[in-house]
Protein backbone atom coordinates (compact mmCIF):
# COMPACT_ATOMS: atom_id res chain seq x y z
CA UNK A 1 0.00 0.00 0.00
CA UNK A 2 1.12 3.57 -0.45
CA UNK A 3 2.33 5.74 2.43
CA UNK A 4 -1.07 7.35 3.05
CA UNK A 5 -2.88 4.03 3.50
CA UNK A 6 0.02 2.62 5.50
CA UNK A 7 -0.27 5.47 7.99
CA UNK A 8 -4.09 5.26 7.94
CA UNK A 9 -4.09 1.58 8.90
CA UNK A 10 -1.25 2.09 11.36
CA UNK A 11 -3.35 4.70 13.19
CA UNK A 12 -6.44 2.51 12.90
CA UNK A 13 -4.47 -0.34 14.49
CA UNK A 14 -3.68 1.85 17.48
CA UNK A 15 -7.28 3.06 17.83
CA UNK A 16 -8.84 -0.39 17.47
CA UNK A 17 -6.36 -2.17 19.76
CA UNK A 18 -6.36 0.61 22.35
CA UNK A 19 -5.08 -0.58 25.72
CA UNK A 20 -3.63 -3.80 24.24
CA UNK A 21 -1.78 -2.15 21.34
CA UNK A 22 0.93 -4.28 19.72
CA UNK A 23 3.71 -2.84 17.57
CA UNK A 24 3.35 -3.97 13.91
CA UNK A 25 7.15 -4.12 13.67
CA UNK A 26 7.64 -6.32 16.74
CA UNK A 27 4.60 -8.42 15.86
CA UNK A 28 5.92 -9.01 12.32
CA UNK A 29 9.33 -10.10 13.62
CA UNK A 30 7.84 -12.54 16.16
CA UNK A 31 5.46 -13.92 13.55
CA UNK A 32 8.35 -14.61 11.15
CA UNK A 33 10.31 -16.27 13.94
CA UNK A 34 7.28 -18.41 14.77
CA UNK A 35 7.05 -19.67 11.18
CA UNK A 36 10.77 -20.31 10.89
CA UNK A 37 11.01 -22.21 14.20
CA UNK A 38 7.45 -23.51 14.55
CA UNK A 39 6.99 -25.65 17.68
CA UNK A 40 10.71 -25.91 18.33
CA UNK A 41 12.45 -24.48 21.37
CA UNK A 42 13.26 -21.33 19.35
CA UNK A 43 9.57 -20.67 18.64
CA UNK A 44 8.61 -17.47 20.54
CA UNK A 45 5.12 -18.80 21.30
CA UNK A 46 4.64 -22.55 21.10
CA UNK A 47 2.32 -24.34 23.55
CA UNK A 48 4.57 -27.40 23.44
CA UNK A 49 7.50 -25.88 25.34
CA UNK A 50 5.60 -24.21 28.19
CA UNK A 51 3.57 -25.53 31.11
CA UNK A 52 0.33 -23.70 30.31
CA UNK A 53 -1.16 -20.87 28.27
CA UNK A 54 -0.20 -18.27 30.90
CA UNK A 55 3.50 -19.17 30.93
CA UNK A 56 3.47 -19.25 27.11
CA UNK A 57 2.08 -15.74 26.90
CA UNK A 58 4.42 -14.48 29.65
CA UNK A 59 7.45 -15.77 27.77
CA UNK A 60 6.05 -14.28 24.56
CA UNK A 61 5.68 -10.94 26.35
CA UNK A 62 9.33 -11.00 27.40
CA UNK A 63 10.51 -11.75 23.83
CA UNK A 64 8.13 -9.13 22.39
CA UNK A 65 9.39 -6.42 24.76
CA UNK A 66 13.02 -7.28 24.00
CA UNK A 67 12.35 -6.99 20.25
CA UNK A 68 10.22 -3.87 20.67
CA UNK A 69 12.88 -2.06 22.69
CA UNK A 70 15.69 -3.36 20.46
CA UNK A 71 17.35 -5.18 23.36
CA UNK A 72 17.50 -8.49 21.49
CA UNK A 73 19.52 -9.26 18.37
CA UNK A 74 17.21 -10.18 15.48
CA UNK A 75 18.28 -12.18 12.44
CA UNK A 76 18.41 -10.10 9.25
CA UNK A 77 15.80 -12.21 7.46
CA UNK A 78 13.21 -11.29 10.10
CA UNK A 79 14.11 -7.63 10.60
CA UNK A 80 12.98 -6.08 7.30
CA UNK A 81 10.00 -5.04 5.16
CA UNK A 82 7.55 -3.92 7.81
CA UNK A 83 5.70 -0.64 8.46
CA UNK A 84 7.07 1.56 11.21
CA UNK A 85 5.79 4.74 12.85
CA UNK A 86 7.85 5.33 15.97
CA UNK A 87 5.57 8.08 17.33
CA UNK A 88 2.57 5.75 17.40
CA UNK A 89 4.70 2.89 18.73
CA UNK A 90 5.94 5.03 21.60
CA UNK A 91 2.44 6.32 22.33
CA UNK A 92 0.76 2.90 22.08
CA UNK A 93 3.29 1.24 24.37
CA UNK A 94 3.07 3.94 27.06
CA UNK A 95 1.19 3.30 30.30
CA UNK A 96 -0.53 6.67 29.90
CA UNK A 97 -2.13 5.43 26.70
CA UNK A 98 -2.99 1.98 28.07
CA UNK A 99 -4.57 3.38 31.24
CA UNK A 100 -6.34 6.09 29.23
CA UNK A 101 -7.99 3.57 26.94
CA UNK A 102 -8.91 1.43 29.94
CA UNK A 103 -10.63 4.38 31.59
CA UNK A 104 -12.52 5.14 28.39
CA UNK A 105 -13.77 1.54 28.21
CA UNK A 106 -14.93 1.68 31.83
CA UNK A 107 -16.68 5.04 31.33
CA UNK A 108 -18.47 3.68 28.24
CA UNK A 109 -19.75 0.71 30.23
CA UNK A 110 -20.89 2.89 33.11
CA UNK A 111 -22.77 5.21 30.74
CA UNK A 112 -24.37 2.23 29.01
CA UNK A 113 -25.37 0.82 32.41
CA UNK A 114 -26.88 4.11 33.58
CA UNK A 115 -28.54 5.40 30.42
CA UNK A 116 -29.13 2.31 28.26
CA UNK A 117 -30.20 -0.10 31.01
CA UNK A 118 -27.32 -2.44 30.26
CA UNK A 119 -27.22 -5.54 32.44
CA UNK A 120 -24.45 -5.53 35.05
CA UNK A 121 -23.07 -8.85 33.80
CA UNK A 122 -21.58 -7.07 30.78
CA UNK A 123 -19.02 -5.48 33.10
CA UNK A 124 -17.37 -8.91 33.16
CA UNK A 125 -16.28 -8.25 29.57
CA UNK A 126 -14.05 -5.34 30.63
CA UNK A 127 -10.94 -7.51 31.27
CA UNK A 128 -11.28 -8.85 27.71
CA UNK A 129 -11.31 -5.28 26.40
CA UNK A 130 -8.28 -4.36 28.51
CA UNK A 131 -6.26 -7.36 27.28
CA UNK A 132 -7.73 -8.04 23.85
CA UNK A 133 -4.35 -8.45 22.11
CA UNK A 134 -2.87 -11.00 24.54
CA UNK A 135 -6.16 -12.92 24.70
CA UNK A 136 -6.34 -13.13 20.92
CA UNK A 137 -2.73 -14.30 20.80
CA UNK A 138 -3.36 -16.89 23.48
CA UNK A 139 -6.32 -18.38 21.61
CA UNK A 140 -4.56 -18.48 18.23
CA UNK A 141 -1.17 -19.72 19.37
CA UNK A 142 -2.39 -22.17 22.00
CA UNK A 143 -5.45 -23.64 20.30
CA UNK A 144 -3.99 -23.40 16.81
CA UNK A 145 -1.10 -25.68 17.78
CA UNK A 146 -2.92 -28.08 20.10
CA UNK A 147 -6.51 -28.70 19.04
CA UNK A 148 -8.17 -29.63 15.76
CA UNK A 149 -7.25 -31.41 12.55
CA UNK A 150 -4.45 -31.25 10.00
CA UNK A 151 -4.71 -30.99 6.23
CA UNK A 152 -0.92 -30.97 5.81
CA UNK A 153 2.17 -32.44 7.42
CA UNK A 154 4.23 -29.31 8.12
CA UNK A 155 6.74 -30.94 10.45
CA UNK A 156 5.13 -29.07 13.31
CA UNK A 157 2.00 -29.38 15.44
CA UNK A 158 -0.11 -26.69 13.78
CA UNK A 159 -3.83 -27.46 13.65
CA UNK A 160 -7.02 -26.10 12.13
CA UNK A 161 -9.20 -25.58 15.19
CA UNK A 162 -12.43 -24.48 13.46
CA UNK A 163 -14.09 -25.26 10.14
CA UNK A 164 -15.74 -21.83 9.82
CA UNK A 165 -13.56 -19.40 11.72
CA UNK A 166 -15.48 -16.20 12.38
CA UNK A 167 -14.15 -16.17 15.94
CA UNK A 168 -10.54 -15.33 15.02
CA UNK A 169 -11.19 -14.10 11.45
CA UNK A 170 -9.49 -17.12 9.86
CA UNK A 171 -6.41 -17.26 12.08
CA UNK A 172 -7.39 -20.60 13.58
CA UNK A 173 -6.61 -22.23 10.23
CA UNK A 174 -3.05 -22.49 11.52
CA UNK A 175 -2.19 -25.74 9.75
CA UNK A 176 -3.18 -24.27 6.37
CA UNK A 177 -1.35 -21.03 7.12
CA UNK A 178 1.88 -22.80 8.05
CA UNK A 179 1.73 -24.79 4.82
CA UNK A 180 1.07 -21.75 2.64
CA UNK A 181 2.17 -18.69 4.63
CA UNK A 182 1.97 -16.37 1.60
CA UNK A 183 -1.56 -17.34 0.64
CA UNK A 184 -4.23 -14.65 0.94
CA UNK A 185 -6.82 -17.29 1.86
CA UNK A 186 -6.24 -19.23 5.07
CA UNK A 187 -8.96 -21.70 4.07
CA UNK A 188 -7.86 -24.72 2.05
CA UNK A 189 -10.69 -27.27 1.91
CA UNK A 190 -14.00 -26.40 0.22
CA UNK A 191 -15.76 -26.23 3.58
CA UNK A 192 -13.20 -23.93 5.24
CA UNK A 193 -14.16 -20.25 5.13
CA UNK A 194 -11.72 -17.46 5.93
CA UNK A 195 -13.77 -14.26 6.47
CA UNK A 196 -10.71 -12.04 6.04
CA UNK A 197 -10.10 -13.23 2.47
CA UNK A 198 -13.04 -11.33 0.88
CA UNK A 199 -11.98 -8.22 2.80
CA UNK A 200 -8.49 -8.47 1.25
CA UNK A 201 -10.04 -8.97 -2.19
CA UNK A 202 -12.23 -5.90 -1.70
CA UNK A 203 -9.28 -3.74 -0.60
CA UNK A 204 -7.40 -4.93 -3.67
CA UNK A 205 -10.29 -4.03 -6.01
CA UNK A 206 -10.50 -0.59 -4.41
CA UNK A 207 -6.76 -0.12 -5.09
CA UNK A 208 -6.09 0.42 -1.39
CA UNK A 209 -3.67 -2.51 -1.37
CA UNK A 210 -1.69 -4.15 -4.15
CA UNK A 211 -1.39 -7.92 -4.19
CA UNK A 212 2.11 -8.63 -5.44
CA UNK A 213 2.13 -12.39 -5.11
CA UNK A 214 -0.81 -14.59 -5.94
CA UNK A 215 -1.04 -18.24 -4.94
C-alpha positions as CSV (number, residue, x, y, z in Angstrom):
1,X,0.0,0.0,0.0
2,X,1.1,3.6,-0.4
3,X,2.3,5.7,2.4
4,X,-1.1,7.3,3.1
5,X,-2.9,4.0,3.5
6,X,0.0,2.6,5.5
7,X,-0.3,5.5,8.0
8,X,-4.1,5.3,7.9
9,X,-4.1,1.6,8.9
10,X,-1.3,2.1,11.4
11,X,-3.4,4.7,13.2
12,X,-6.4,2.5,12.9
13,X,-4.5,-0.3,14.5
14,X,-3.7,1.9,17.5
15,X,-7.3,3.1,17.8
16,X,-8.8,-0.4,17.5
17,X,-6.4,-2.2,19.8
18,X,-6.4,0.6,22.4
19,X,-5.1,-0.6,25.7
20,X,-3.6,-3.8,24.2
21,X,-1.8,-2.2,21.3
22,X,0.9,-4.3,19.7
23,X,3.7,-2.8,17.6
24,X,3.3,-4.0,13.9
25,X,7.1,-4.1,13.7
26,X,7.6,-6.3,16.7
27,X,4.6,-8.4,15.9
28,X,5.9,-9.0,12.3
29,X,9.3,-10.1,13.6
30,X,7.8,-12.5,16.2
31,X,5.5,-13.9,13.5
32,X,8.3,-14.6,11.2
33,X,10.3,-16.3,13.9
34,X,7.3,-18.4,14.8
35,X,7.1,-19.7,11.2
36,X,10.8,-20.3,10.9
37,X,11.0,-22.2,14.2
38,X,7.4,-23.5,14.5
39,X,7.0,-25.6,17.7
40,X,10.7,-25.9,18.3
41,X,12.5,-24.5,21.4
42,X,13.3,-21.3,19.4
43,X,9.6,-20.7,18.6
44,X,8.6,-17.5,20.5
45,X,5.1,-18.8,21.3
46,X,4.6,-22.6,21.1
47,X,2.3,-24.3,23.6
48,X,4.6,-27.4,23.4
49,X,7.5,-25.9,25.3
50,X,5.6,-24.2,28.2
51,X,3.6,-25.5,31.1
52,X,0.3,-23.7,30.3
53,X,-1.2,-20.9,28.3
54,X,-0.2,-18.3,30.9
55,X,3.5,-19.2,30.9
56,X,3.5,-19.3,27.1
57,X,2.1,-15.7,26.9
58,X,4.4,-14.5,29.7
59,X,7.5,-15.8,27.8
60,X,6.1,-14.3,24.6
61,X,5.7,-10.9,26.4
62,X,9.3,-11.0,27.4
63,X,10.5,-11.7,23.8
64,X,8.1,-9.1,22.4
65,X,9.4,-6.4,24.8
66,X,13.0,-7.3,24.0
67,X,12.4,-7.0,20.3
68,X,10.2,-3.9,20.7
69,X,12.9,-2.1,22.7
70,X,15.7,-3.4,20.5
71,X,17.3,-5.2,23.4
72,X,17.5,-8.5,21.5
73,X,19.5,-9.3,18.4
74,X,17.2,-10.2,15.5
75,X,18.3,-12.2,12.4
76,X,18.4,-10.1,9.2
77,X,15.8,-12.2,7.5
78,X,13.2,-11.3,10.1
79,X,14.1,-7.6,10.6
80,X,13.0,-6.1,7.3
81,X,10.0,-5.0,5.2
82,X,7.5,-3.9,7.8
83,X,5.7,-0.6,8.5
84,X,7.1,1.6,11.2
85,X,5.8,4.7,12.9
86,X,7.8,5.3,16.0
87,X,5.6,8.1,17.3
88,X,2.6,5.8,17.4
89,X,4.7,2.9,18.7
90,X,5.9,5.0,21.6
91,X,2.4,6.3,22.3
92,X,0.8,2.9,22.1
93,X,3.3,1.2,24.4
94,X,3.1,3.9,27.1
95,X,1.2,3.3,30.3
96,X,-0.5,6.7,29.9
97,X,-2.1,5.4,26.7
98,X,-3.0,2.0,28.1
99,X,-4.6,3.4,31.2
100,X,-6.3,6.1,29.2
101,X,-8.0,3.6,26.9
102,X,-8.9,1.4,29.9
103,X,-10.6,4.4,31.6
104,X,-12.5,5.1,28.4
105,X,-13.8,1.5,28.2
106,X,-14.9,1.7,31.8
107,X,-16.7,5.0,31.3
108,X,-18.5,3.7,28.2
109,X,-19.8,0.7,30.2
110,X,-20.9,2.9,33.1
111,X,-22.8,5.2,30.7
112,X,-24.4,2.2,29.0
113,X,-25.4,0.8,32.4
114,X,-26.9,4.1,33.6
115,X,-28.5,5.4,30.4
116,X,-29.1,2.3,28.3
117,X,-30.2,-0.1,31.0
118,X,-27.3,-2.4,30.3
119,X,-27.2,-5.5,32.4
120,X,-24.5,-5.5,35.0
121,X,-23.1,-8.9,33.8
122,X,-21.6,-7.1,30.8
123,X,-19.0,-5.5,33.1
124,X,-17.4,-8.9,33.2
125,X,-16.3,-8.3,29.6
126,X,-14.0,-5.3,30.6
127,X,-10.9,-7.5,31.3
128,X,-11.3,-8.9,27.7
129,X,-11.3,-5.3,26.4
130,X,-8.3,-4.4,28.5
131,X,-6.3,-7.4,27.3
132,X,-7.7,-8.0,23.9
133,X,-4.3,-8.4,22.1
134,X,-2.9,-11.0,24.5
135,X,-6.2,-12.9,24.7
136,X,-6.3,-13.1,20.9
137,X,-2.7,-14.3,20.8
138,X,-3.4,-16.9,23.5
139,X,-6.3,-18.4,21.6
140,X,-4.6,-18.5,18.2
141,X,-1.2,-19.7,19.4
142,X,-2.4,-22.2,22.0
143,X,-5.5,-23.6,20.3
144,X,-4.0,-23.4,16.8
145,X,-1.1,-25.7,17.8
146,X,-2.9,-28.1,20.1
147,X,-6.5,-28.7,19.0
148,X,-8.2,-29.6,15.8
149,X,-7.3,-31.4,12.5
150,X,-4.4,-31.2,10.0
151,X,-4.7,-31.0,6.2
152,X,-0.9,-31.0,5.8
153,X,2.2,-32.4,7.4
154,X,4.2,-29.3,8.1
155,X,6.7,-30.9,10.5
156,X,5.1,-29.1,13.3
157,X,2.0,-29.4,15.4
158,X,-0.1,-26.7,13.8
159,X,-3.8,-27.5,13.6
160,X,-7.0,-26.1,12.1
161,X,-9.2,-25.6,15.2
162,X,-12.4,-24.5,13.5
163,X,-14.1,-25.3,10.1
164,X,-15.7,-21.8,9.8
165,X,-13.6,-19.4,11.7
166,X,-15.5,-16.2,12.4
167,X,-14.2,-16.2,15.9
168,X,-10.5,-15.3,15.0
169,X,-11.2,-14.1,11.4
170,X,-9.5,-17.1,9.9
171,X,-6.4,-17.3,12.1
172,X,-7.4,-20.6,13.6
173,X,-6.6,-22.2,10.2
174,X,-3.0,-22.5,11.5
175,X,-2.2,-25.7,9.7
176,X,-3.2,-24.3,6.4
177,X,-1.4,-21.0,7.1
178,X,1.9,-22.8,8.0
179,X,1.7,-24.8,4.8
180,X,1.1,-21.7,2.6
181,X,2.2,-18.7,4.6
182,X,2.0,-16.4,1.6
183,X,-1.6,-17.3,0.6
184,X,-4.2,-14.7,0.9
185,X,-6.8,-17.3,1.9
186,X,-6.2,-19.2,5.1
187,X,-9.0,-21.7,4.1
188,X,-7.9,-24.7,2.0
189,X,-10.7,-27.3,1.9
190,X,-14.0,-26.4,0.2
191,X,-15.8,-26.2,3.6
192,X,-13.2,-23.9,5.2
193,X,-14.2,-20.3,5.1
194,X,-11.7,-17.5,5.9
195,X,-13.8,-14.3,6.5
196,X,-10.7,-12.0,6.0
197,X,-10.1,-13.2,2.5
198,X,-13.0,-11.3,0.9
199,X,-12.0,-8.2,2.8
200,X,-8.5,-8.5,1.3
201,X,-10.0,-9.0,-2.2
202,X,-12.2,-5.9,-1.7
203,X,-9.3,-3.7,-0.6
204,X,-7.4,-4.9,-3.7
205,X,-10.3,-4.0,-6.0
206,X,-10.5,-0.6,-4.4
207,X,-6.8,-0.1,-5.1
208,X,-6.1,0.4,-1.4
209,X,-3.7,-2.5,-1.4
210,X,-1.7,-4.1,-4.1
211,X,-1.4,-7.9,-4.2
212,X,2.1,-8.6,-5.4
213,X,2.1,-12.4,-5.1
214,X,-0.8,-14.6,-5.9
215,X,-1.0,-18.2,-4.9
